[in-house]
Amino acid sequence: MKRFILVCLAAFLVFSAEAQKKGKDGWYTLFDGKSLKGWEVGVNASSFSVVDGVIKVDGPRAHLFYAGKLKDHNFKNFEFETKIKTEPKANSGIFIHTTYIEDGWPDVGYEIQVNQTHGDWRKTGSVYSFKDVRETFVEDGEWYTKTIIVQGDKITVKVNGKVINEFVESADRGEIGESKKRLGSGTIALQAHDPNSVIYYKDIRIKPLP
């Protein structure tokens, strides 16, 4: 009987912890504001750190992958949201439907660009190299909200609530062939692009969709 009670208590505590992570309307927090618990990075791990409650990206190329328990870090349809601040000439990206790699550039899924003033002409909101955005909508040094919605074969990107890009894979991509850069399912990853790019991420959350 005592063992049964302990098992029930443990299950209750796990459920309670999970419930605390879940916010209103189905949103889940992916970053606790204190550590990189639930995230995984390969080479150049020092490019990511937690400073004053935010993830600071500062260093050579690296990628930080969500590896937590939510949906076994395998998302298909979802709404993802985070607040971002870029320093001048910074470049980063948010990968979706991707998988962990130790080194190199992810070749699975799509990259949603983060860039206001870096030399790369593909700016924030681009579905990188597939449907690109040339215009900028925010300034370096200011926090803004970026939303990525994936539903079926469509990616919608918003900046501060305004739709700035819509990519429909079947219409905008054409024949995919053997390429792994496609919609399917997978995890989220944040990019450290180069040693001169400094970016901050906070309030990282996701809402799984049917």
Backbone torsions as a table, in degrees:
resi	resn	phi	psi	omega
1	MET	NA	-42.2	179.7
2	LYS	-61.6	-41.5	179.6
3	ARG	-64.0	-40.4	179.4
4	PHE	-61.6	-41.5	179.7
5	ILE	-64.5	-42.0	-180.0
6	LEU	-63.8	-40.6	178.6
7	VAL	-63.7	-43.8	179.2
8	CYS	-63.2	-40.0	179.5
9	LEU	-64.8	-43.4	179.0
10	ALA	-62.1	-42.8	178.9
11	ALA	-63.4	-39.1	179.1
12	PHE	-64.0	-42.2	-179.8
13	LEU	-65.2	-40.2	177.1
14	VAL	-62.9	-45.0	179.2
15	PHE	-62.2	-41.4	-179.2
16	SER	-64.4	-42.3	179.2
17	ALA	-62.3	-42.1	179.2
18	GLU	-65.9	-39.8	-179.3
19	ALA	-64.4	-34.3	179.2
20	GLN	-67.5	-29.6	178.8
21	LYS	-73.4	-26.9	-176.3
22	LYS	-86.4	124.5	179.5
23	GLY	-93.7	-159.1	-179.1
24	LYS	-73.5	150.0	173.3
25	ASP	60.1	30.4	172.1
26	GLY	85.4	9.6	179.7
27	TRP	-82.3	142.0	175.4
28	TYR	-122.3	138.7	176.6
29	THR	-84.0	131.4	179.6
30	LEU	-101.0	-17.2	-178.2
31	PHE	-127.8	123.2	-173.2
32	ASP	-81.8	-3.6	179.0
33	GLY	79.7	1.1	-177.0
34	LYS	-123.9	-30.8	-174.0
35	SER	-152.9	176.3	175.7
36	LEU	-99.2	28.2	176.2
37	LYS	-59.7	131.6	-178.7
38	GLY	90.4	1.8	178.7
39	TRP	-122.3	155.0	-177.0
40	GLU	-136.9	138.0	178.6
41	VAL	-137.0	145.4	179.6
42	GLY	-91.7	-116.6	-177.8
43	VAL	-67.4	156.9	177.9
44	ASN	56.7	43.0	-177.7
45	ALA	-59.8	-25.6	-178.7
46	SER	-69.4	-7.3	176.3
47	SER	-68.7	-12.9	179.3
48	PHE	-121.5	131.7	176.8
49	SER	-147.7	163.5	176.6
50	VAL	-106.7	118.4	-177.9
51	VAL	-129.7	120.3	177.2
52	ASP	52.2	41.6	173.6
53	GLY	83.0	7.5	179.5
54	VAL	-129.0	158.1	173.4
55	ILE	-85.2	120.2	176.8
56	LYS	-98.6	127.4	177.5
57	VAL	-106.2	115.7	-174.3
58	ASP	-160.2	100.7	179.5
59	GLY	154.1	-173.5	-177.9
60	PRO	-68.1	170.7	-174.4
61	ARG	-50.4	129.6	177.0
62	ALA	-163.7	164.2	179.4
63	HIS	-137.8	131.8	-178.1
64	LEU	-105.9	113.7	-174.0
65	PHE	-102.9	134.6	171.9
66	TYR	-69.3	125.2	-177.1
67	ALA	-129.2	22.6	-176.7
68	GLY	-78.0	-176.1	-173.3
69	LYS	-81.3	-20.6	-176.4
70	LEU	-59.8	121.0	-179.4
71	LYS	53.8	22.8	-176.2
72	ASP	55.0	36.8	-177.1
73	HIS	44.2	43.1	178.9
74	ASN	-134.8	98.4	-173.5
75	PHE	-109.1	142.5	177.6
76	LYS	-111.4	-78.5	175.3
77	ASN	-97.2	131.5	-176.3
78	PHE	-165.5	166.4	167.9
79	GLU	-119.1	121.8	-178.0
80	PHE	-114.0	141.2	-178.9
81	GLU	-144.8	141.5	174.9
82	THR	-153.2	158.2	171.9
83	LYS	-100.3	137.8	-173.6
84	ILE	-132.9	144.9	170.3
85	LYS	-134.7	128.8	179.4
86	THR	-108.9	143.1	169.7
87	GLU	-87.0	162.7	-179.0
88	PRO	-53.5	137.4	176.8
89	LYS	63.2	27.2	178.9
90	ALA	-91.2	147.0	179.2
91	ASN	-132.7	135.0	176.8
92	SER	-154.4	-173.0	177.8
93	GLY	-167.6	160.6	175.2
94	ILE	-118.5	117.6	179.0
95	PHE	-91.0	140.0	177.5
96	ILE	-124.5	154.2	-179.5
97	HIS	52.0	40.8	-177.6
98	THR	-111.8	178.3	178.6
99	THR	-134.3	155.7	-177.4
100	TYR	-63.5	136.7	167.6
101	ILE	-133.0	150.6	-178.3
102	GLU	-74.4	-37.1	-174.6
103	ASP	-151.3	162.5	177.0
104	GLY	92.0	-171.1	179.9
105	TRP	-98.3	129.3	179.5
106	PRO	-55.8	133.2	179.4
107	ASP	-115.0	15.5	177.2
108	VAL	-118.9	133.1	179.5
109	GLY	82.8	-164.6	-176.9
110	TYR	-119.3	150.4	173.2
111	GLU	-103.0	129.6	173.6
112	ILE	-101.8	114.5	-168.6
113	GLN	-67.7	146.9	171.6
114	VAL	-127.1	108.4	-174.9
115	ASN	-173.3	119.5	174.2
116	GLN	-101.4	-45.9	-171.2
117	THR	-131.5	8.0	174.1
118	HIS	-65.2	157.6	-177.6
119	GLY	-63.0	-21.3	176.7
120	ASP	-64.5	127.3	-176.4
121	TRP	-73.3	-14.7	177.6
122	ARG	-79.2	115.2	-171.7
123	LYS	-102.2	177.9	-177.2
124	THR	-49.4	131.1	179.2
125	GLY	100.7	-12.9	177.0
126	SER	-62.2	137.4	162.6
127	VAL	-85.3	96.2	-157.8
128	TYR	-51.0	119.9	176.3
129	SER	72.1	0.1	178.7
130	PHE	-111.8	-42.0	171.3
131	LYS	-148.4	101.1	-168.2
132	ASP	-101.3	155.4	179.6
133	VAL	-115.1	129.9	178.7
134	ARG	-97.8	-25.2	-175.6
135	GLU	-83.0	150.2	173.0
136	THR	-108.2	148.0	-173.5
137	PHE	-120.1	-10.1	178.5
138	VAL	-138.9	169.4	179.3
139	GLU	-104.1	151.6	169.7
140	ASP	-58.3	146.3	176.2
141	GLY	88.4	-4.2	177.9
142	GLU	-115.6	141.1	175.9
143	TRP	-73.9	136.4	174.5
144	TYR	-139.9	160.4	-179.6
145	THR	-101.1	128.2	177.1
146	LYS	-115.1	130.2	-178.8
147	THR	-121.6	133.6	176.5
148	ILE	-124.1	120.9	179.3
149	ILE	-114.4	125.6	175.6
150	VAL	-116.0	121.8	179.9
151	GLN	-142.7	112.9	-176.7
152	GLY	63.9	-122.8	179.4
153	ASP	-106.2	25.9	-178.4
154	LYS	-119.6	135.0	172.9
155	ILE	-114.8	126.3	175.3
156	THR	-115.3	129.9	179.8
157	VAL	-116.3	129.6	177.7
158	LYS	-120.4	146.3	169.8
159	VAL	-122.2	120.5	-176.7
160	ASN	50.5	41.3	175.2
161	GLY	85.3	-7.6	-178.9
162	LYS	-98.0	129.2	177.3
163	VAL	-69.3	122.7	179.4
164	ILE	-115.8	-12.1	178.7
165	ASN	-158.9	139.2	173.6
166	GLU	-133.5	124.6	-177.8
167	PHE	-121.6	120.6	175.6
168	VAL	-109.3	112.6	-171.2
169	GLU	-57.3	-43.9	-176.7
170	SER	-66.8	-28.0	-178.4
171	ALA	-97.3	-39.9	-173.1
172	ASP	-93.0	-19.3	-175.4
173	ARG	-98.7	-38.7	-176.1
174	GLY	76.8	-148.4	-177.6
175	GLU	-67.7	125.0	-177.7
176	ILE	-88.0	-37.3	-177.5
177	GLY	65.8	-137.0	-176.1
178	GLU	-91.9	1.6	-177.9
179	SER	-60.0	139.2	176.0
180	LYS	-88.8	-5.1	176.0
181	LYS	-83.2	85.4	-175.3
182	ARG	-155.3	166.3	174.0
183	LEU	-80.5	141.2	178.0
184	GLY	-164.4	-87.1	169.5
185	SER	-169.3	163.4	179.7
186	GLY	161.5	-164.8	-175.4
187	THR	-102.0	-177.3	178.4
188	ILE	-106.2	143.0	175.0
189	ALA	-140.3	143.6	174.7
190	LEU	-103.8	143.7	-174.0
191	GLN	-108.6	133.4	162.5
192	ALA	-99.4	116.7	-170.0
193	HIS	-88.7	-43.4	-176.0
194	ASP	-164.2	164.7	-175.4
195	PRO	-64.8	-15.7	-179.2
196	ASN	-96.6	3.3	-178.2
197	SER	-105.7	118.9	178.7
198	VAL	-117.6	123.2	-176.4
199	ILE	-137.8	152.0	178.1
200	TYR	-125.4	138.6	176.3
201	TYR	-126.1	141.0	174.5
202	LYS	-152.1	172.0	178.0
203	ASP	49.5	52.4	-177.4
204	ILE	-85.9	122.1	-177.8
205	ARG	-148.2	163.7	-177.9
206	ILE	-145.0	146.2	175.1
207	LYS	-124.4	106.0	176.8
208	PRO	-61.2	141.4	180.0
209	LEU	-117.6	156.3	178.9
210	PRO	-60.7	NA	NA
